[in-house]
Amino acid sequence: MSECLARGLSTIHLMADGVLQEVPRGVRKALEDAISHIKPPPFKVKPGFIAEVLGEPASKAADTCLDSL
């Protein structure tokens, strides 16, 4: 997720807690490898949190970014 700020973009990565345990082992290993290269490292959050953020707060953030362009 990225947020437009006066000084530029601020980016964070989120990962739904418990998701990796739900995928096949081979896929999990590939995801864990990919995740190890992500900068900044992802924050683990409750699965419902991501859905909440992608609702109203994300919409407002997108509007702010578009207005600044």
C-alpha positions in Angstrom: 0.0 0.0 0.0 1.3 3.4 -0.8 0.2 6.8 0.5 0.9 10.1 -1.1 2.6 12.5 1.2 4.0 16.0 0.7 7.5 14.6 0.8 6.6 11.7 -1.7 5.3 8.2 -1.4 5.2 6.1 1.8 4.8 2.4 1.1 4.1 -0.4 3.5 3.4 -4.1 2.8 0.7 -6.1 4.6 0.3 -9.8 4.9 -2.8 -11.5 6.3 -1.7 -13.5 9.3 -2.2 -17.3 8.9 -2.5 -17.2 5.1 0.8 -19.0 4.4 -0.4 -22.0 6.4 -3.4 -22.4 4.1 -1.4 -22.9 0.8 0.4 -26.0 -0.4 4.0 -26.4 0.9 5.6 -25.7 -2.5 3.7 -22.5 -2.9 4.4 -21.5 0.7 8.2 -21.9 0.1 8.0 -19.8 -3.0 6.0 -17.1 -1.2 8.3 -17.1 1.8 11.3 -16.6 -0.6 9.5 -13.7 -2.3 8.5 -12.2 1.0 12.1 -12.3 2.2 13.0 -9.9 -0.6 10.3 -7.3 0.0 11.5 -4.0 1.4 10.2 -2.8 3.7 9.2 -6.2 5.2 5.5 -6.8 5.4 3.5 -6.4 8.6 1.3 -9.3 9.7 -2.3 -8.2 10.2 -5.6 -9.9 10.8 -7.2 -10.9 7.5 -10.2 -8.6 8.0 -8.0 -5.6 8.5 -6.9 -5.6 4.8 -10.5 -5.6 3.7 -11.3 -2.7 6.0 -8.3 -0.6 4.7 -9.2 -1.3 1.0 -12.6 0.2 1.7 -13.1 3.8 2.8 -9.6 4.7 3.9 -8.0 3.5 0.6 -10.6 5.4 -1.4 -9.8 8.6 0.4 -6.1 8.1 0.0 -6.5 7.5 -3.7 -8.5 10.7 -4.0 -5.7 12.6 -2.3 -3.1 11.1 -4.6 -5.1 12.0 -7.7 -5.7 15.6 -6.5 -2.0 16.0 -6.0 -1.3 14.9 -9.5 
